[in-house]
Amino acid sequence: MLLFPLLSLVTGFGIGLAGFLFLFTACLWWRGCLAALRAHWPQTRWVLLAFLLHLACMLVLAPGRPHGVNAVDGPLRMCIACTAMLVVQAGRPSLRALWLGVAGGALLGAGFVGWQRLALGMERPGGLLNPITFGDLALCLSLLALVGAAAVRPAALRGIAALGVVCGLAASLLTGSRGGWLALPAAFVLLAAARRQASLPRRLVLGVPVLACALAFAAYAVPQTGVHARVAVGVEDVQRYLAGSPVATSIGVRLDLWKAGLRLAAEHPWRGLDTPAYKRRMHEWVAAGELSPAVFAPPEPPHMHNDALQALVTRGMPGLCAWAGILLLPFLFFRTQLARVPGAQPRARPTQRQSAALAG
């Protein structure tokens, strides 16, 4: 519980290692994990089935595709990571370790990308990961630390969790991951909506958005952080795209990819196309003058830059529904558990542990 979030940002193997450690532990404690699965099956069945359905969808499409086996790797790792729920239910570890790991991981991550940005002068720092992935994970740790700050009672531990919130937000800002920045308002809306159900302090619900805005403005005002430059580049990219400029820009390429993706999905709505096949089709459109050649500007984008569209293009409507299920059903699960917590605090503790494990 401590090492999983602690290693997630400062190593290239931390997340994968944690998944296999959970699987190994579940195999060692198979009797307790099996009993926990039976006991909590009514509450967790739809979450587990959603991940299994996602894996099944990939397995059905894998035969006949040149990179089919590689495509199964991600969904398989997700199913392996689901064993975290069983281990937490069977072992009932202390949440203190989780919150310390989350805060420590955010602190280490912020220090890592801060060093890369300010000392090494890297334009898009991302630790040992892709900057977008690093920024998203840092934001996830920040939001988990926020849950910890609301859940713990000792003042010292609450202060450490609050520090994790700040460090996670700062790390996300330093990576220049604009997608993470756009996700923050939605996270704040969900935080406000969950205030009554989760008995969150009002000052926490109001203070975190204010803190995030203050950090964003401070980072924007300091040129060394690179935030001002990223915002300026984004605005310029949109202006060039709307003006019809042939110059390839980051945002322009994404918009053209999305248009091409919708067209591909309309041609193959049920089974989709593998990546080499849809890129051949896009090359045909470029040759015919129906698509901007900017979509293949170096470095060539490896995907559609949108997970939902990527699922639709490569796996069709069934694949899109399976992908949506692994997001929607855990969200509904958390919402149900939050609704049960206020009236049944003693019973809620195991479920809170299980919720925290699944969120991780």
C-alpha positions in Angstrom: 0.0 0.0 0.0 2.9 2.3 0.7 5.2 1.4 -2.2 2.6 1.4 -5.0 1.9 5.2 -5.0 5.4 6.0 -3.7 7.1 4.4 -6.7 4.6 5.3 -9.4 6.2 8.6 -10.5 9.9 8.1 -9.8 10.4 4.7 -11.4 9.5 3.2 -14.8 8.4 -0.1 -13.3 6.6 0.9 -10.1 3.0 0.5 -11.4 3.7 -2.8 -13.2 5.6 -4.2 -10.2 2.8 -3.3 -7.8 0.3 -5.0 -10.0 2.3 -8.3 -10.0 3.0 -8.0 -6.3 -0.8 -7.8 -5.7 -1.3 -10.8 -7.9 1.5 -12.8 -6.1 0.0 -11.9 -2.7 -3.5 -12.9 -3.9 -2.1 -16.3 -4.9 -0.4 -16.7 -1.5 -3.6 -15.7 0.4 -5.9 -17.4 -2.1 -8.2 -18.8 0.6 -8.7 -15.3 2.2 -9.0 -13.6 -1.2 -11.6 -16.2 -2.4 -13.6 -15.7 0.8 -13.4 -11.9 0.3 -14.5 -12.2 -3.3 -17.6 -14.2 -2.2 -18.4 -11.9 0.6 -18.2 -8.7 -1.5 -19.3 -10.1 -4.8 -22.7 -8.3 -4.8 -21.0 -4.9 -4.5 -17.9 -5.5 -6.7 -19.2 -7.9 -9.4 -20.0 -5.3 -12.0 -16.6 -3.6 -11.6 -14.8 -6.9 -12.0 -17.0 -8.0 -14.9 -16.4 -4.7 -16.7 -12.6 -5.3 -16.7 -13.1 -8.9 -17.8 -15.4 -7.8 -20.6 -12.8 -5.3 -21.7 -10.1 -8.1 -21.8 -12.5 -10.4 -23.7 -13.2 -7.8 -26.3 -9.4 -7.5 -27.0 -9.0 -11.2 -27.1 -11.8 -11.6 -29.7 -10.2 -9.0 -31.9 -6.6 -10.1 -31.5 -6.6 -13.1 -34.0 -5.8 -11.9 -37.5 -4.3 -8.6 -36.4 -0.5 -8.2 -36.7 -0.1 -6.6 -33.2 -3.1 -8.3 -31.6 -1.1 -9.9 -28.8 0.5 -6.6 -27.8 -3.0 -5.0 -27.6 -4.0 -7.6 -25.0 -1.2 -6.5 -22.6 -2.9 -3.4 -21.2 -6.4 -5.0 -20.5 -4.6 -8.0 -19.0 -2.6 -5.8 -16.6 -5.8 -4.1 -15.6 -7.4 -7.4 -14.6 -4.3 -8.4 -12.7 -4.4 -5.0 -10.8 -8.0 -5.9 -9.8 -6.5 -8.4 -7.4 -5.6 -5.4 -5.3 -9.2 -5.3 -4.2 -9.1 -8.9 -3.0 -5.8 -8.4 -1.2 -7.1 -5.3 0.6 -10.4 -7.0 1.5 -8.5 -10.1 2.8 -5.6 -8.4 4.6 -7.3 -5.2 5.8 -4.1 -3.1 5.7 -3.9 0.3 7.4 -5.0 3.3 5.3 -2.2 5.3 6.9 0.4 3.6 4.7 -1.7 4.4 1.6 -2.0 8.1 2.5 1.7 8.3 3.3 2.6 6.6 0.1 0.3 8.9 -2.0 1.7 12.1 -0.4 5.3 10.8 -0.6 4.8 9.8 -4.3 3.5 13.3 -5.1 6.4 15.0 -3.2 9.0 12.9 -5.0 7.3 13.4 -8.3 7.2 17.2 -7.9 10.9 17.2 -6.9 11.8 15.0 -9.9 10.1 17.1 -12.6 11.1 20.3 -10.8 14.7 19.3 -11.1 14.3 18.3 -14.7 12.6 21.6 -15.6 14.6 24.1 -13.5 18.0 22.5 -13.3 18.2 20.6 -16.6 16.1 23.0 -18.6 13.9 20.3 -20.1 10.9 21.8 -22.0 8.5 18.9 -21.2 9.8 17.1 -18.1 8.2 13.7 -17.4 10.5 11.9 -15.1 11.1 8.4 -16.5 7.7 8.4 -18.2 5.9 10.3 -21.0 5.1 13.9 -19.8 1.4 13.4 -20.4 1.3 10.1 -18.4 3.4 11.6 -15.7 1.2 14.7 -15.5 -2.0 12.6 -15.3 -0.5 10.3 -12.6 0.6 13.3 -10.6 -2.9 14.8 -10.8 -4.3 11.4 -9.7 -2.0 11.3 -6.7 -3.0 14.9 -5.8 -6.7 13.9 -5.8 -6.0 10.8 -3.8 -4.1 12.9 -1.3 -7.1 15.2 -1.1 -9.2 12.1 -0.1 -6.6 11.3 2.5 -6.7 14.9 3.9 -10.4 14.6 4.3 -10.3 11.1 5.8 -7.5 11.2 8.4 -7.9 12.6 11.9 -4.3 13.2 13.2 -3.2 16.8 12.4 0.3 15.7 11.3 -1.0 13.1 8.8 -3.6 15.5 7.5 -0.8 18.1 6.9 1.3 15.5 5.0 -1.7 14.6 2.9 -2.3 18.4 2.2 1.3 18.7 1.1 0.7 15.8 -1.3 -2.2 17.7 -2.8 0.0 20.7 -3.5 2.9 18.7 -4.8 0.7 16.6 -7.1 -0.8 19.7 -8.6 2.6 21.4 -9.0 4.0 18.3 -10.7 1.2 18.2 -13.1 1.7 21.9 -14.0 5.4 21.5 -14.5 4.9 18.7 -17.1 2.9 21.0 -19.3 0.2 18.4 -19.7 -2.7 20.5 -20.8 -5.2 17.6 -20.7 -4.7 17.3 -17.0 -5.3 21.0 -16.5 -8.6 20.7 -18.4 -9.6 17.7 -16.1 -9.3 19.8 -12.9 -12.6 21.7 -13.2 -14.5 18.4 -13.7 -12.7 17.0 -10.6 -13.7 20.0 -8.6 -17.4 19.6 -9.7 -17.3 16.0 -8.5 -15.7 17.1 -5.2 -18.5 19.6 -4.6 -21.1 17.0 -5.5 -19.7 14.5 -3.1 -19.4 17.0 -0.2 -22.6 16.0 1.6 -22.4 12.3 0.9 -18.7 12.1 2.1 -19.1 14.6 4.9 -16.2 16.7 3.5 -15.4 19.9 5.3 -16.6 23.0 3.5 -13.2 24.7 3.8 -11.7 21.7 2.0 -14.2 21.8 -0.9 -13.7 25.5 -1.3 -10.0 25.7 -0.5 -8.7 23.2 -2.9 -10.0 24.9 -6.1 -8.7 28.2 -4.7 -5.3 26.6 -4.1 -5.2 25.0 -7.6 -6.0 28.4 -9.2 -3.3 30.1 -7.1 -0.7 27.5 -8.1 -1.8 27.8 -11.8 -1.5 31.6 -11.7 1.9 31.5 -9.9 3.2 28.9 -12.4 1.9 31.0 -15.3 3.6 34.1 -13.9 7.1 32.5 -13.5 8.6 31.9 -17.0 10.9 29.2 -15.8 8.0 26.8 -15.1 7.1 26.7 -18.8 3.4 27.0 -18.2 3.1 30.5 -19.8 4.9 29.1 -22.9 2.6 26.1 -23.1 -0.5 28.3 -22.9 0.8 30.6 -25.5 1.6 27.8 -27.9 -1.8 26.3 -27.4 -3.5 29.6 -28.2 -1.3 30.1 -31.3 -2.0 26.6 -32.5 -5.7 27.1 -32.4 -5.5 30.4 -34.2 -3.3 28.9 -36.9 -5.7 25.9 -37.3 -8.8 28.2 -37.6 -6.9 30.4 -40.2 -6.2 27.3 -42.3 -2.5 27.4 -41.9 -0.7 24.4 -43.5 2.0 24.4 -40.7 1.7 21.4 -38.5 0.9 22.2 -34.9 0.3 20.0 -31.9 -3.4 21.0 -31.5 -4.0 21.1 -35.3 -2.7 17.6 -35.7 -5.0 16.4 -32.9 -8.1 18.0 -34.5 -7.2 16.5 -37.9 -6.7 13.1 -36.2 -10.1 13.4 -34.5 -11.8 14.2 -37.8 -10.1 11.3 -39.5 -11.0 9.0 -36.6 -14.7 9.8 -36.9 -14.6 9.1 -40.6 -12.8 5.8 -40.0 -15.4 4.9 -37.3 -18.2 5.6 -39.8 -16.6 3.2 -42.3 -16.0 0.4 -39.8 -18.4 0.9 -36.9 -18.6 -2.6 -35.5 -15.2 -4.2 -35.6 -12.9 -1.3 -36.3 -9.4 -1.4 -37.8 -6.0 -2.2 -36.4 -3.4 0.6 -36.3 -1.5 -0.3 -39.5 -4.8 -0.6 -41.4 -6.3 2.7 -40.3 -3.0 4.5 -41.0 -2.9 3.1 -44.6 -6.5 4.4 -45.0 -5.4 7.8 -43.7 -2.4 7.9 -46.2 -4.9 7.3 -49.0 -6.9 10.3 -47.9 -3.8 12.4 -47.7 -2.8 11.3 -51.2 -6.3 12.2 -52.4 -6.1 15.7 -50.8 -8.9 14.8 -48.4 -6.8 14.9 -45.2 -4.1 17.2 -44.1 -0.6 15.6 -44.3 0.1 17.3 -40.9 -1.3 14.1 -39.2 1.9 12.3 -40.2 4.2 15.1 -39.3 7.2 13.8 -37.3 7.1 12.5 -34.7 4.1 10.6 -36.2 1.3 10.3 -33.6 1.1 6.7 -32.5 -2.7 6.9 -31.8 -5.7 9.2 -32.1 -4.8 11.3 -29.0 -8.2 10.4 -27.5 -8.8 7.2 -25.7 -12.6 7.0 -26.5 -11.9 7.7 -30.2 -9.0 5.2 -30.3 -11.3 2.5 -28.8 -14.0 3.3 -31.4 -11.6 3.3 -34.4 -9.7 0.1 -33.4 -12.5 -1.9 -31.7 -15.7 -0.5 -33.0 -18.8 0.2 -31.0 -18.5 -2.9 -28.8 -15.0 -1.9 -27.9 -16.0 1.7 -27.1 -18.8 0.3 -24.8 -16.3 -2.0 -23.1 -13.8 0.9 -22.6 -16.6 3.1 -21.2 -17.5 0.3 -18.8 -14.2 0.3 -17.0 -14.6 4.0 -16.3 -18.3 4.2 -15.6 -18.9 1.2 -13.4 -16.1 2.0 -10.9 -17.4 5.5 -10.7 -20.9 4.2 -9.9 -19.4 1.8 -7.4 -17.7 4.6 -5.5 -20.8 6.7 -5.7 -22.8 3.9 -4.1 -20.2 3.4 -1.3 -20.1 7.1 -0.5 -23.9 7.1 -0.1 -23.6 4.3 2.4 -20.7 5.7 4.5 -22.4 8.4 6.6 -25.1 6.1 8.1 -22.8 3.1 8.7 -19.4 4.3 9.6 -18.2 1.1 11.4 -19.2 -1.2 8.5 -17.9 1.2 5.9 -14.3 0.8 6.8 -13.6 -2.4 4.7 -15.4 -0.8 1.8 -13.4 2.4 2.1 -10.2 0.4 2.0 -11.4 -1.5 -1.1 -12.4 1.8 -2.8 -9.0 3.3 -2.1 -7.3 0.2 -3.6 -9.4 0.3 -6.7 -8.8 4.1 -7.1 -5.1 3.4 -7.0 
